[in-house]
Amino acid sequence: MFTDVPPITDTKRESNAISLRSVTKSYGPVTAVDDLTLDIRDGEFFSMLGPSGSGKTTVLRMIAGFERATAGQVLLDGRDVTDTAPFDRDVNTVFQDYALFPHLNVLDNVAYGLRVRKVSKRQRYERAREALATVRLEHLTARKPSQLSGGQRQRVALARSIVVQPKVLLLDEPLGALDLKLREQMQVELKQLQRDLGITFVFVTHDQEEALTLSDRVAVFNEGRVVQLGTPSEIYEQPRSPYVAQFVGTSNLFDSAASQRLFARTGTHALRPEKVSLYPAGNGHPTDSDGHVIRAVGTITESIYLGTGHRVHVRLEDGSPLVVLEQSKGAGAEHETRGDSVIASWSQLETAHRARSTRPSSQTGSSVS
């Protein structure tokens, strides 16, 4: 999974809705964004994923114009807007707290941006109703925000942002305040809305499942840099560093000594829990005619029921810990329990490749397209 690769280059020559060129943002001695060059393509759903303090929200705010870059350029559709005020940029932002006006009804909230732009009353209400129909809230025009559910307020915030027809919609963790079921529902609706509108969405989140679910491409941030950029499947299946392997999903990481014992290879390796199968020790198990299967004997130290399956913790004979994710075997089926001796089995093709370092480098992390 970990590979030493040259900087990513865009060979398809798609037009870019957003381009950042050597952008740095510092707050005194603290560098929040470190010499970042990044292209976001026109019409894509692009997610910036990372923990708190990784620089992703600062990048979003510089694109919106709420923060000014200490160095570098911000370009929208090829136009340098580094020093341009937020209201003169063809972008709009949806915040986590929605920022709706409590004294205005839904229709007036959505129409407010058009009112500021001095669009006629008839036209702005017509366009506001169209935007509300897009998010299926045209029947709630007279309600105040306090009379809406969290999901409905989220849709109103989206309608208010798209009614002005921006080229880029920026979303700053907009689903963070919703409960799990509503968040999952809104993920589907948000992706469908982006497809229907055909505009560029830039989505900031710390939730890796959310980023993988929604995005055409994901940029993983750490310490003010992009440490990996790619499609959701590339990010998950081919992480370039232990940091990405651990932050995006869960991985078993093996240091060089453990890798030498298990794989007869040096360097750091990773293995996703769902790629491993467990068999009772001493019982028959599938053979490997191609010599690609790795097996290791171990003892179960914990088995946790997850509903959809079990997360099983195993201590291998060499002392290495291993986490395995097993699908549910159905009601009444026997599952491994603590103290059972098992054989862990996985394909050698699913193990990680060598990685030099866990820290992002300027060579592979800061210049991406």
Wavefront OBJ file of the C-alpha trace (Angstrom):
o trace
v 0.000 0.000 0.000
v 2.746 2.511 0.777
v 4.635 3.602 -2.307
v 7.366 6.120 -3.058
v 5.958 8.113 -5.959
v 6.720 11.336 -7.842
v 4.462 14.369 -7.400
v 0.984 13.975 -8.848
v 0.433 15.712 -12.172
v -2.796 16.244 -14.054
v -2.405 14.751 -17.523
v -6.069 15.092 -18.523
v -5.912 18.908 -18.644
v -9.380 19.433 -17.154
v -10.295 23.049 -16.490
v -9.787 24.040 -12.864
v -12.431 25.844 -10.844
v -9.868 26.569 -8.106
v -6.082 26.745 -8.211
v -3.803 27.411 -5.264
v -0.230 28.312 -6.096
v 2.417 28.033 -3.342
v -0.110 29.231 -0.764
v 1.107 29.712 2.795
v -0.869 30.987 5.757
v 0.908 31.862 8.983
v -0.381 33.187 12.289
v 2.719 34.639 13.881
v 5.170 31.756 14.391
v 2.502 29.139 13.563
v 2.220 27.949 9.947
v -1.331 26.719 9.338
v -0.888 26.042 5.603
v 2.570 25.286 4.263
v 3.446 26.125 0.628
v 0.382 24.394 -0.861
v -0.167 24.032 -4.591
v -3.511 22.413 -5.398
v -5.945 22.242 -8.323
v -9.667 21.506 -7.907
v -11.378 20.605 -11.148
v -14.470 22.251 -12.530
v -17.652 20.375 -11.582
v -16.148 17.870 -9.144
v -17.083 17.020 -5.576
v -13.780 17.612 -3.795
v -13.230 16.873 -0.114
v -10.512 18.143 2.201
v -10.091 15.581 4.965
v -7.996 15.880 8.081
v -7.997 16.239 11.872
v -8.499 19.518 13.694
v -5.554 21.852 13.115
v -4.454 20.178 9.868
v -5.100 23.310 7.761
v -8.149 22.212 5.757
v -10.559 24.861 7.096
v -7.922 27.577 6.683
v -7.606 26.611 3.011
v -11.391 26.825 2.623
v -11.459 30.261 4.237
v -8.707 31.517 1.925
v -10.705 30.297 -1.092
v -13.777 32.095 0.279
v -11.783 35.265 1.007
v -12.358 35.223 4.757
v -8.599 34.770 5.286
v -5.813 36.328 3.247
v -2.871 34.171 2.215
v 0.462 35.148 3.750
v 2.119 34.117 0.474
v 1.063 32.586 -2.820
v -1.940 32.959 -5.106
v -5.602 31.893 -5.036
v -7.204 31.604 -8.470
v -10.891 31.044 -9.264
v -11.577 29.943 -12.825
v -8.114 31.215 -13.747
v -8.622 34.682 -12.188
v -6.318 35.785 -9.381
v -8.568 36.604 -6.403
v -5.890 36.534 -3.698
v -6.679 40.098 -2.618
v -10.333 40.143 -3.730
v -13.083 40.668 -1.137
v -15.381 37.706 -0.381
v -18.442 39.353 -1.953
v -16.563 39.786 -5.234
v -15.751 36.075 -5.547
v -18.047 33.705 -7.411
v -18.308 31.337 -4.431
v -20.709 30.773 -1.577
v -20.221 29.050 1.775
v -22.394 26.746 3.885
v -21.334 26.721 7.536
v -21.832 24.052 10.177
v -24.185 26.298 12.189
v -26.152 27.218 9.016
v -26.139 30.964 9.959
v -29.828 31.455 9.129
v -31.567 34.692 10.131
v -33.958 33.707 12.966
v -36.348 36.655 12.345
v -36.846 35.841 8.638
v -38.993 33.056 7.255
v -37.563 30.360 5.004
v -38.373 32.148 1.750
v -36.801 35.427 2.879
v -33.729 33.602 4.198
v -33.161 31.996 0.812
v -33.885 35.202 -1.093
v -31.600 37.357 1.068
v -28.510 37.002 -1.129
v -30.492 38.102 -4.177
v -31.889 41.049 -2.208
v -28.323 42.191 -1.434
v -27.577 41.928 -5.167
v -30.608 44.202 -5.788
v -32.549 41.611 -7.774
v -36.195 42.629 -8.126
v -38.604 41.318 -5.500
v -40.617 39.240 -7.975
v -37.538 37.651 -9.513
v -35.765 36.934 -6.241
v -38.823 35.207 -4.759
v -39.275 33.213 -7.950
v -35.654 32.058 -7.848
v -35.854 31.393 -4.086
v -38.867 29.119 -4.609
v -36.992 27.284 -7.364
v -34.020 26.771 -5.041
v -36.295 25.486 -2.276
v -37.925 23.095 -4.735
v -34.456 21.772 -5.568
v -34.002 20.764 -1.918
v -37.694 19.724 -1.594
v -38.725 22.412 0.880
v -41.049 24.522 -1.243
v -43.928 23.727 1.175
v -42.166 25.371 4.155
v -41.629 28.893 2.815
v -43.521 30.619 5.650
v -41.805 28.878 8.550
v -39.092 30.413 10.726
v -35.785 28.533 11.260
v -36.799 27.683 14.846
v -39.757 25.716 13.441
v -37.534 23.454 11.335
v -35.660 20.245 12.055
v -31.878 20.092 11.768
v -32.073 18.472 8.344
v -34.546 21.079 7.115
v -32.344 23.939 8.322
v -29.435 22.304 6.491
v -31.473 22.255 3.273
v -32.475 25.898 3.698
v -28.799 26.836 4.099
v -28.016 24.922 0.899
v -30.877 26.594 -0.983
v -29.711 30.031 0.167
v -26.212 29.243 -1.122
v -27.215 27.902 -4.534
v -29.869 30.532 -5.291
v -27.158 33.026 -6.291
v -25.779 30.426 -8.728
v -22.144 30.416 -7.576
v -19.454 28.692 -9.596
v -18.131 27.056 -6.424
v -19.963 25.990 -3.274
v -17.810 25.696 -0.142
v -19.102 23.479 2.674
v -17.450 23.744 6.087
v -18.393 20.531 7.944
v -22.102 21.192 7.240
v -23.314 17.810 8.512
v -21.409 17.829 11.797
v -24.383 18.885 13.937
v -26.739 16.183 12.614
v -27.428 12.804 14.180
v -26.112 9.680 12.465
v -29.246 8.664 10.517
v -29.930 12.196 9.311
v -26.268 12.691 8.402
v -26.305 9.539 6.273
v -29.508 10.700 4.565
v -28.058 14.148 3.901
v -24.891 12.616 2.423
v -26.976 10.949 -0.289
v -28.986 14.104 -0.915
v -25.910 16.316 -0.997
v -24.198 14.153 -3.606
v -27.340 14.050 -5.738
v -27.725 17.832 -5.455
v -24.155 18.357 -6.650
v -24.769 16.110 -9.648
v -27.991 17.924 -10.499
v -26.428 21.385 -10.238
v -23.134 20.443 -11.907
v -21.152 23.016 -9.913
v -17.950 22.488 -7.951
v -18.428 21.450 -4.328
v -15.502 21.790 -1.909
v -16.295 19.911 1.271
v -14.325 20.126 4.524
v -14.652 17.270 6.999
v -12.768 15.293 9.636
v -15.035 12.281 9.025
v -13.214 9.844 6.720
v -16.373 7.834 5.934
v -18.133 11.036 4.877
v -15.257 11.993 2.579
v -15.118 8.539 0.983
v -18.894 8.455 0.503
v -19.310 11.843 -1.146
v -16.180 12.666 -3.074
v -14.859 12.393 -6.587
v -11.429 13.104 -5.088
v -10.103 13.508 -1.556
v -7.145 15.531 -0.288
v -5.849 14.222 3.052
v -4.323 17.008 5.160
v -1.734 16.840 7.917
v 0.316 19.665 9.438
v -0.741 22.200 6.809
v 0.066 20.006 3.801
v -1.735 17.577 1.539
v -0.124 14.208 2.221
v -2.202 12.326 -0.358
v -4.659 13.186 -3.108
v -6.742 10.716 -5.069
v -10.090 9.031 -5.572
v -11.716 7.506 -2.485
v -10.661 3.998 -3.560
v -7.061 5.139 -4.152
v -6.892 6.803 -0.747
v -8.273 3.736 1.020
v -6.686 0.918 -0.963
v -3.324 2.552 -1.703
v -2.357 4.825 1.217
v 1.092 6.350 0.724
v 2.045 6.586 4.373
v 1.246 5.080 7.768
v -0.516 8.341 8.630
v -3.026 7.968 5.770
v -3.455 4.246 6.426
v -4.373 4.957 10.052
v -6.407 8.131 9.560
v -8.525 6.863 6.651
v -10.109 3.720 8.033
v -8.249 1.288 10.268
v -5.041 -0.546 9.472
v -2.773 -3.037 11.155
v 0.693 -1.489 10.980
v 3.802 -3.646 11.195
v 7.244 -2.177 11.772
v 10.306 -3.427 9.935
v 11.079 -6.194 12.442
v 7.524 -7.567 12.405
v 7.379 -7.252 8.609
v 10.540 -9.298 8.295
v 9.043 -12.046 10.465
v 5.617 -12.078 8.802
v 6.325 -11.108 5.202
v 10.076 -11.674 4.843
v 10.293 -8.027 3.761
v 11.747 -4.957 5.433
v 10.044 -1.607 5.920
v 6.686 -0.592 7.364
v 3.641 -2.512 6.121
v -0.106 -2.182 6.623
v -3.031 -4.565 6.387
v -6.731 -3.655 6.489
v -8.737 -5.665 9.086
v -11.371 -6.767 6.564
v -8.678 -8.375 4.388
v -7.908 -10.996 7.059
v -9.733 -14.310 7.589
v -9.665 -16.373 10.776
v -9.800 -20.149 11.051
v -9.746 -22.341 14.163
v -6.254 -23.703 14.694
v -5.998 -27.393 13.826
v -9.010 -27.365 11.512
v -8.864 -27.440 7.751
v -8.646 -24.161 5.899
v -8.322 -23.132 2.248
v -5.070 -24.008 0.561
v -3.088 -21.638 -1.605
v -1.979 -23.059 -4.917
v -0.210 -19.845 -5.984
v 1.819 -19.297 -2.830
v 0.278 -15.856 -2.218
v -1.433 -16.584 1.108
v 0.268 -15.637 4.376
v -0.747 -17.440 7.545
v 0.090 -16.709 11.159
v -0.946 -18.500 14.338
v -2.340 -16.425 17.186
v -4.667 -16.246 20.179
v -7.847 -14.165 20.407
v -7.592 -11.532 23.142
v -10.954 -9.829 22.519
v -14.036 -10.199 20.310
v -16.420 -7.233 20.023
v -19.902 -7.537 18.511
v -20.681 -4.707 16.068
v -24.070 -5.786 14.724
v -22.845 -6.151 11.149
v -19.966 -8.318 12.325
v -17.229 -8.762 14.919
v -14.004 -6.889 15.528
v -11.558 -9.530 16.730
v -8.250 -8.701 18.413
v -5.554 -11.344 17.999
v -2.084 -11.658 19.511
v 0.149 -13.427 16.994
v 2.817 -15.884 18.109
v 5.568 -13.352 17.460
v 3.813 -10.880 19.779
v 2.358 -8.641 17.065
v -1.226 -7.421 17.625
v -3.699 -7.963 14.780
v -7.232 -6.599 14.389
v -9.635 -8.568 12.169
v -13.068 -7.453 10.953
v -15.373 -10.418 10.365
v -18.793 -10.218 8.747
v -21.733 -11.450 10.804
v -22.299 -15.194 10.501
v -25.980 -14.922 11.405
v -28.032 -15.648 14.515
v -26.931 -18.756 16.381
v -23.677 -19.108 14.467
v -20.531 -19.812 16.450
v -17.983 -17.009 16.759
v -14.464 -17.078 18.044
v -14.082 -16.166 21.712
v -11.289 -14.980 23.964
v -8.538 -17.522 24.420
v -9.247 -19.426 21.197
v -6.242 -20.381 19.116
v -6.695 -19.318 15.500
v -4.919 -19.051 12.183
v -5.001 -15.610 10.563
v -4.833 -15.756 6.793
v -4.552 -13.062 4.125
v -3.295 -12.586 0.599
v 0.236 -11.285 0.240
v -1.164 -9.013 -2.480
v -3.199 -7.161 0.179
v -0.205 -6.201 2.315
v 1.353 -2.781 2.187
v 4.481 -1.689 0.392
v 7.430 0.042 2.001
v 7.175 3.590 3.360
v 10.094 5.810 4.277
v 8.432 8.208 6.662
v 5.177 9.100 8.382
v 5.765 12.842 7.978
v 4.517 14.613 4.840
v 7.261 15.831 2.553
v 7.235 18.790 0.227
v 8.013 16.470 -2.631
v 4.921 14.294 -2.324
v 2.628 16.389 -0.179
v 2.472 20.017 -1.138
v 2.144 20.065 -4.914
v -0.907 18.182 -6.183
v -3.442 18.519 -8.949
l 1 2 3 4 5 6 7 8 9 10 11 12 13 14 15 16 17 18 19 20 21 22 23 24 25 26 27 28 29 30 31 32 33 34 35 36 37 38 39 40 41 42 43 44 45 46 47 48 49 50 51 52 53 54 55 56 57 58 59 60 61 62 63 64 65 66 67 68 69 70 71 72 73 74 75 76 77 78 79 80 81 82 83 84 85 86 87 88 89 90 91 92 93 94 95 96 97 98 99 100 101 102 103 104 105 106 107 108 109 110 111 112 113 114 115 116 117 118 119 120 121 122 123 124 125 126 127 128 129 130 131 132 133 134 135 136 137 138 139 140 141 142 143 144 145 146 147 148 149 150 151 152 153 154 155 156 157 158 159 160 161 162 163 164 165 166 167 168 169 170 171 172 173 174 175 176 177 178 179 180 181 182 183 184 185 186 187 188 189 190 191 192 193 194 195 196 197 198 199 200 201 202 203 204 205 206 207 208 209 210 211 212 213 214 215 216 217 218 219 220 221 222 223 224 225 226 227 228 229 230 231 232 233 234 235 236 237 238 239 240 241 242 243 244 245 246 247 248 249 250 251 252 253 254 255 256 257 258 259 260 261 262 263 264 265 266 267 268 269 270 271 272 273 274 275 276 277 278 279 280 281 282 283 284 285 286 287 288 289 290 291 292 293 294 295 296 297 298 299 300 301 302 303 304 305 306 307 308 309 310 311 312 313 314 315 316 317 318 319 320 321 322 323 324 325 326 327 328 329 330 331 332 333 334 335 336 337 338 339 340 341 342 343 344 345 346 347 348 349 350 351 352 353 354 355 356 357 358 359 360 361 362 363 364 365 366 367 368 369
